[in-house]
């Protein structure tokens, strides 16, 4: 199924610009006039923002066409799975669960977003999309896993205010711009907090009631090693990780997206406290041990990695 061409098609890696393109860029650079009192980097940011404003409708149209193609591929995979009598967890759609009707768990999850300065704008956008995806998971979960966002300020809050303004109408999620993690911890309640990090050998076998699990709210492509572990140590908190090694196959450090961690916690409850089934539902089949297939459709990878649509306020 064909889709529209993206407004800014990326060059293939290893494909250098032509002499004509280099000359054109040089001419444009010579004509650039940086406003007085403005740094070159700030001027570049403003030009990039202006370019986005001019092309965002075209880009969104391309994304809509891309998602339509992804849905078509998803339907085809579902038909194939049904023909093979397999369960395709990733194609199952669930309706929202009414707040107050969810089964209590006594578990709270906190996204620690006190890493704003360590992310570039693209990563801030990715982080906001992960929060949106997690909110959607919370609203569709049969169990009540409370979700709080701390240190919700600076660039991340600006991203929501500018582009996801309906977040103010979301129900059942707490956005806290005034408090950091350290403000919530006392000597009396410290034992009830667990900071999740891939940089530990302590494995979380079960989520305990009356406990709060902290998930680092950062997208950094592994630039900042042991960031969450060091913060947990500074705060004197226990650390742990989900049983990643047992169920998924990944190269390098076994680091999951913030939204994946929260979704896995939701699915653990929904699947009778079975981590294997939870990983099978949340992660792309190519990463789950025993599920990866060499001929896996590339479209599935794109669909799993594509950020979710912003959920409604209902």
N, C-alpha and C positions, 0 to 999 in steps of 0.2 A: 504494500500500500504506500503510495507516494505521499510525501509531505512537503510543505512549503520550505523554501531555502531560508536559513537563518539570516537575520539582518547583518550580522558580522561573522561570516564564515571563518573558522580558524584555519590557519595554514598548517599543513602537515609538518610534523617535527622533521627537522633536517632539510627543509625546503627553504633556502636562503632567498632574500628579496632580490628582484632583478635590478640591473643597473638603472633602469628607468624609474623603478619604485624608489630606489635610494636617492636619485636626483630630485624626484618630486618631494620627498620628505625633507631634503636639505633646503629646497626653496621655501616650503611651508614654514620650516623652523626659522629661516631668516626673516620672514614676514611677521613672526610672532612678536607681540609687544606685551611684556609683562607689566601689569599695572603697578604704579609706584607704591612702595610700601608693602608689596605682597611677595612672598617667597616663591621660587620657581616650583617647588613641590605643591604649594597651595594652589598656584595657578593651574597646574596640571590636574589637580583634583577637581577644580571648578569646571575645567574643560570636559573632563570625563563625565561629571554630573550632568552638564548641559547636553552632551552627546546622548546620554541615557534618556533624558527627558524627551529628546527629539525622536528617538527610535523605540521607546518602550512599548508603544502600541503595536508596532510591527513585530517586536520580539515576543510580546504576549500572544499575538496571533499565531506565530510560529510554535510557541509552547502549547497552545490549545490543539493545533494540528498534530503535534508530537504526542500529546497525551491521548488523543483520539486513536492514533496508530497503536499506542501501547495498550489501550483497552481492547482493541481488536486482537492483538497478540495474546492478551490475557484470556479472552474468550476462546481462542483457538487452543491454547494450552489446557484450558478447563475441559474442552470437548475431548482432547486427546487423553487427558488423565481419566476422564469418565470411561472412555473406551477401553483403557487399560485397567479399569477398576482400582485406581489409586486415589488417595485423598489429597486434594490440592488445597492445602491450608491457606495459601496466599490469595486465593480467589474468593474465599468466603467473605460475605458482607454481613455486617451486623448493624442493627439499629441502635440508636442511643438508649442508654438506661436512664430512667428518671432519677434525678438526684433525690436521695432519701430512700430509694428503693434498692440501692446497692447493698451487698452483704458486708457488714463491718469486718475489718481486718486488724485494726489497731496499729497499722503500719503507715508511716508518713515518709514521703520522698521529698528531698529538697535539692533543687538545682542551685549550686553555689556559683553565681555568675560574677564573682569578684576578680575576674581575669580579663576584664574589658580591654585594658590597655595592651594586652598581649595578642590581640586579634586585629587583622586588617578588615577593611569594610566587607570584602567578600565573605570572610569567616563570620563576621557579625550577622550578615544575612543568613548564612547557613545555620547559625545558632538560633536565630529567631524562628526559622522554619522547623528546627527540631523541637522547640518549645511548642509550636503550633501542633506538630504531629503528636507530641506527648499529651497535649490537652485533648485531642481527638481520641487518643487511646483511653484516657481517663473517663471520658464521657460514654464510651462504648463498652467499658469493662463492667462485668457483673459484680465485681467486688470494689469496695471503697478503699482506694489507695490515695490518700490525700497528697496533693501536689502543691509545693510552695516554691516560689522563685525569689531568692534573696539577692541583695546587691543589684537590684534591677534599676540601673541608672546609667548615666553617661551615654555611650554610643548605642548600646543595646536598647535602652528605653527610647532613644531618638528614632531608631529604626521602627519600633512598634508604633510610636506616635505618628510617624510620617506615612507608613505603608501598611500597618496592620492595626489601624486605630480602633477596630471593632473589639479588640482584646479587652477593652474596658467593660464590655457587656458579657464577657465570659463568666460562667457560673462554676463554682466549686474549685477554683484555682486561686491562689493568693500571690499577688505580685507585691513584693515589699522593697521599696526603694530606699527605706531608711535604715534597715537592719542588715548587718553582715552575719555570717555564721557565728563569729565569735560572740556576738551580742545575745545569741540564743542559748549559749552553753554556760552552765554553772557547775560547781563542784558536785552539787547534788544530782544533776541529771546527766552528767558527762558519760556515764556508763551506758546510757540509752542511745547514744549516737555512734554510728559506724560510717566511716568515710570509705566509699568504694574506690578502689584503684587497682590497676592491672599490675602495679609494682609491688606485689606482696604474694606470699605463699599461703596466706590464710584464706581458705575457701568458704564462701557462704553456702551452707547446705540447705538452710531454710530461713525464711524471713520471720522474725519474731514479733509478736504483738508488743505494743508500747515501746517500739523502737523506731528511730528515725535514721533513714539511710541517705547519706549525702552523696550526690553525683556531681562531679565537676562539670560546670557549664562552660566548656571551652572547645573550640575547634582550632587546632593548631598544627595538624599534619605531623604530630610527634616531634615538633621542634623543641618543646620544653619537657625534658625528661623528668620523671618523678615529681612533677609539680604538685599533684594532689597528695602524694605520700608525704612530701615535706610539709605541706600545710597541716595535714592531720597530725604529724609529729609535733609541730609547733603548738597545736591546740591540745595535745595530749589525748587524742581520740583513738579509739580502736579502728583498725583498717580491715578490709576484706575485699574479696573479688568473687564474682559469680563463677560457677564451674565451667569457664570458657574452654580450657584445655580438653575437657572430656567430650565436648560436643561439637566444636567447630575447628576448621582447618584454616589457619591464617599464617602468612609469612611475617617474620619479625615479631614485635611486641603485640600481644593479644589485646588490642584496645578497641572498645566498642563505641559507637556514637552515643551521645547522651540520651537521645530518644530511644535507641535500642535497649539501653539498660532499663529505662522505665517500663517500656513495653514488655520486656522479659519478666519483670516483677509482676505485672498485671496478668500475663499469660501463665505464670507459675501457679497463681491461685486458681485461674479458670481451668487449668488442666490437672486438677487434683494434686497440686504441689509436685509436679513432675517437670524437672528442668529440661529433660530431653525433648518432651513435647513442646515446651515453651520455646526452646531454641528453634525447633522445626517450624514453628508458626511464624516467628518474628524475623529470622534471618533468611537471606536468599539461599535456596537449596544448594547452590554451588559452594557455600561455606559450611554447611552442616555435614558432619562426618557421615559417610555412607550414602549421602544424597547427591554429591557432586557428579555431574555427567560431562564428559568431554565435549559433547555436541550441544551443550546448553545454549539456547538461543541468546544471542547478544542482547536482544531486546529486553530479556528478563533482567539482565544486569542494569540496563538503563532505567527500567521501571522501578527497581528496588532502590537505586541510588538517587532517583529524581525526588526532590523535596515535595512533600505533600501540599495539597491546596490548603489555604487558610480555612480552618473550621468556622462554622457559623456561631452566632452568639447564643444559640438555643441550649 
